[in-house]
Amino acid sequence: MPSKKDPVFRKAVIPWYRSNKVHVLAVVFMLMVLLFGITGISVARELEDYRGYIWIPITLVIMSAIIIITVTYRLIKRYSNRTSKDSILID
């Protein structure tokens, strides 16, 4: 019967969507969406015909802000875990 344990010498493979680069790209993209939504809100306020559709850019701003906050939290948490593990190994 094969052992269920992974070998100690083998590094665990992290899926691409859980890497730091993808998280940073998501934050950058969501910042662009946030700016686009803010621009949409200002245009909808200026033009009388589009005031009924102001909910669309507001939704974009809220959703992108939520994603930015959650992904930034994950990056900070991941970085703090890495530094705390490094400090334990050094001591």
C-alpha positions, 0 to 999 in steps of 0.5 A: 500500500503506497504511503499517503505522505508527500516526500520531504524533499519535494516542494509543494506545487502552488497553482498559478492562481494562488501566486503573488504575481496573479494577486498583484495583477488582480489588484492593478486590474481592479484599480483600473476598473475602479477608476473607470467606475469613478469616471462613469459616476462623474459622467452620469452626474453631469449628463441628465440622460444618464442619471438613471444608469448611475447604479452601474458605475456605482456597482463597478466601484463597490465590487472592485473595491471589495476585490482590492481589499480582499486580495490586498488582505491576502497578500499582507497575510501571506507576507506576514506569515512568510516573515514570521516563519523566517524569523522563527528559523533565524532564532 
